[in-house]
Amino acid sequence: MSVHIRKALQMMEAAKPASGFRPETPMEWRKLQHAQEEMGYAMFREAGMPHSAARELAHQIYGGMAGMILLDLAFRDDDDEQP
C-alpha cells in the first residue's frame, strides 16, 4: 500500500461523522469532502499520474461544488427514487 493511500485512508477514518454515517454539520461535510478529494488524489497517483495532474483532477472531481454534489447524492435515501 502506497504512502498516498495510507494517508487517504487515515483521513477518511478521521472524517467519519459523529453519527457514524451521514455528516450532520457543515464542518463534517467539509472534512469528509477533503478526505474524499485526498482519496481521489491517492488513487490517481497509484495509477501513475504525476503529482500536479493528480491533484488537479482530484480537485475537479471531488472538490468544490461538484464534490459536494457527489457526496450529497451518495447519502440520499433510496426513498427519494421515483418508480
N, C-alpha and C positions, 0 to 999 in steps of 0.2 A: 504494500500500500504506500502510495507516494506521500510526501510531506503535505502537498496541497490537499489531498483527500482527507488526511488525518485532521488537518486544521479545519476543513469544512465540516467534517463530522462533529468535531468539538463545538463549533459554532452552532450547528443545528441542535445539538443537545442542550447548549446553554440558552437557546432561543425557545425552548419548549415553554408554552404558555402555562400560567398558573393553573388554569382549568384542566390542563393535561391534553387538551385537543385544540380547540378554536381560540385564537387570540381574542382578547376582550378589550384591551386598551390600545390607544394609538402607539404607545411605546412597544407593546408586544408585537403589533403588526410590523413596525419598522425593524425591530430586531430580527423577526422571522424573515422579512424580505431581504435584509442584509445577508443573513445566513444562506438564504436561497441563492442569492447572487454569487456568493462565495463558492457554493457547491457547483454552480454552473461553470464558474471560472476553473475550478479544480478538474471538472470533467473535460473541459476543453484543453487544458494543459496536459492531462493524462492522454488525450488523443493526439498530442504532438503539436498543438497550436502554440505559437510564440506568445510570450507574456502579454505584450500590448494588444495583440489581436484577441486573445482570450479574454482579457479584462474588458475590452470594448464590447465584444459580443455578449458577454455575460451581463454587462450593464444594460445593453439594448433590450435583451430578452427579459431579464429579471429585475432590473432597476426601474426607478421612476413609476409612472402611471401604468405602463404595460405590466410590470412585475406585480403591482398591487392588484390589477385586474385578474391576473393569473392566480394569485393567492386567494382572492375573494371567490373566484369560480371553484377552486379546489375545496373550499369549505362550505359551499352552498348545499342545502339539504336536497335530497332526492325528491322531496315533496313538491319542490318548485317546478318539476318537469311536467310538461303537458303531454297527454297521451297522443 
